Amino acid sequence: MAVRYRKELDIISPYVPGKPIDDVKRELGLERVIKLASNENPFGFSSSVREAVMKALDEVNLYPDGNATLLKAKIAEKYGVTPDMVLPTCGSDEMVDLIAKTFIDQGSEVVMAEVTFPRYFSTSMMMGADLKIVPMKNMAYDLEGFKRVITPETRLVWLCNPNNPTGSFFSRSELVDIMEFISPETLVVYDEAYYEFATHPDYPKDSLDFLKKYQNMLVMKTLSKAYGIAGLRIGFTIGDATLLGLINRIRNPFNVTLITQAAAMAAIDDDEFLVKIIENNNKGKHYLYDEFEKMGLEYAKTEANHIAFNARKDAGVIFSDLLKKGVIIRPIGGEKYKTWLRVSIGTMEENQEFIKALKEVL
Ligand SMILES: Cc1ncc(COP(=O)(O)O)c(C=O)c1O
């Protein structure tokens, strides 16, 4: 007799990450491959991270500080909150999982956008949520649409700003409006993985101030994108200490490694590194906008480090054809967007290589 498992798993597919460079080289016999598929940092990471990692290596016979005390203190100081309002995790991926396990019951109403970070879907479904999915409006979150499905019974709302994979954002006043609409008994998870890249004047750079008024909001951040340490797996969430205390009950005791804690402390201090990254992102974004326009391709304006565009041909075919040319990007997914793909903004050289390859495959 087959071993029994939770029926919720039947509708969940495994997460498909961007294809690794080495796999593509091996499978296709290519020497040079560029990966613009996972919104990683094309310039690596702050040099201070290397030093911190080398130093921490000497201590890996010890368990890490399970409370990440020094890291919490550093994050708290940087963002003007108290350390009990900070919870570091193994990437914000781990936090998405922990939030779902902590706050969603079988049948809980949960609301999310149609084209957004896919882990909101799988973790909510894993917990047996009654998931309401709000269609996009012009490739962006339709917050009026969210208001039509959110009720006082809603347990949790997932918001991603700027959004992955569309790069779209919603404004500070829209954020105020939706927070005012949502019951204080509903948890709002506000994921700002791409916060650092957003330059639009209406983007809510002061999102952490919202926490003073809305204790039902958790702000998720990551060092995987602008700070460039995706491989070390570190994200952190800022919000009400009582909510974080609930999540902390089920957190793995040593979820952030000793090396990662040291690296994160170094990365978060290097504001100069960040300036260069944002500059490059802006240049790359405008280069790609121009090129898409010249090619007559529709694209979505972005506040993140990736751009969604409509290749007007099957996204899966474009993906494989680009792969053969050594360029890894990815389809954005979703029934209605079968010809749309997402490209991460790379170095200028990578952006140019991508455009050259795209022209060839189209
Ligand atoms: C919107 C969003 N949230 C969370 C994550 C997970 O990031 P991390 O590397 O911190 O787990 C990603 C990664 O792509 C993302 O795009």
The ligand as a Tripos MOL2 file, in Angstrom:
@<TRIPOS>MOLECULE
LIG
   16    16     1     0     0
SMALL
NO_CHARGES

@<TRIPOS>ATOM
      1 C1          9.4750   38.9530   -4.6120 C.3       1 LIG1
      2 C2         10.4430   38.0120   -4.0410 C.ar      1 LIG1
      3 N1         10.3540   37.6770   -2.7650 N.ar      1 LIG1
      4 C3         11.2120   36.8340   -2.2100 C.ar      1 LIG1
      5 C4         12.2210   36.2590   -2.9430 C.ar      1 LIG1
      6 C5         13.1410   35.2940   -2.2690 C.3       1 LIG1
      7 O1         14.3540   35.9000   -2.0200 O.3       1 LIG1
      8 P1         15.4570   35.2430   -1.1150 P.3       1 LIG1
      9 O2         16.6290   35.0300   -1.9830 O.co2     1 LIG1
     10 O3         15.6970   36.2390   -0.0230 O.co2     1 LIG1
     11 O4         14.8970   33.9690   -0.5740 O.co2     1 LIG1
     12 C6         12.3580   36.5630   -4.2800 C.ar      1 LIG1
     13 C7         13.4180   35.9390   -5.0960 C.2       1 LIG1
     14 O5         13.4610   35.9570   -6.2690 O.2       1 LIG1
     15 C8         11.4490   37.4700   -4.8490 C.ar      1 LIG1
     16 O6         11.5050   37.7810   -6.1430 O.3       1 LIG1
@<TRIPOS>BOND
     1     1     2 1
     2     2     3 ar
     3     2    15 ar
     4     3     4 ar
     5     4     5 ar
     6     5     6 1
     7     5    12 ar
     8     6     7 1
     9     7     8 1
    10     8     9 2
    11     8    10 1
    12     8    11 1
    13    12    13 1
    14    12    15 ar
    15    13    14 2
    16    15    16 1
@<TRIPOS>SUBSTRUCTURE
     1 LIG1         1 GROUP 0 **** ****
